[in-house]
């Protein structure tokens, strides 16, 4: 079963920051928070992941609360190409247990 | 550097038939996972192969089987196809030795069972 809760849909104006929330209140100490996105009919695309600290890469930033019970994915300047379903996933850090349990995600629509 | 590749891209079968889907992992990756994604749903984990053996399995019947070859490529076989097997089948690869074993997905094979 998915261990995360996300809003089903969100809109964001083009050029503005998109902030996608995720609740994972039952996360354990050895579980990562992963974000993927899926553009219509394509394979999921890895965005970013973290364990405790905030992370940033060329695509996005991941902010994890101090208690690790929630996180926010930030797309700093959303473009129309960022329209997709975004999945927040918690995953064990145990070697050999890296299978992913997807929920239904958040459908982000970037509006011109 | 090629990413994860899958073949074929699309496939149409009839009920009761058997199908084989193929996956080549990203260069340097040794672990392959398979997922099924029904229309409007998130991907569901089928199984994972490492060192040519099935290491983890999701809640899928024995009609779903797989294989991993010495070059790390993998096949997914589905026997006695049902209409409900119509879905996008996704392959993901990862490295057992890579940091946190991030999985990277291929474009998928869309299977339609008539």
Interface residues (C-beta under 8 A of the other chain):
Chain A: X2 X32 X34 X36 X41 X42 X43 X44 X45 X46 X49 X51 X87 X93 X95 X96 X97 X98 X99 X100 X101 X102 X103 X104 X105
Chain B: X4 X31 X33 X35 X41 X42 X43 X44 X45 X48 X50 X55 X56 X58 X88 X90 X92 X94 X96 X100 X101 X102 X103 X104 X105 X106 X107 X108 X110
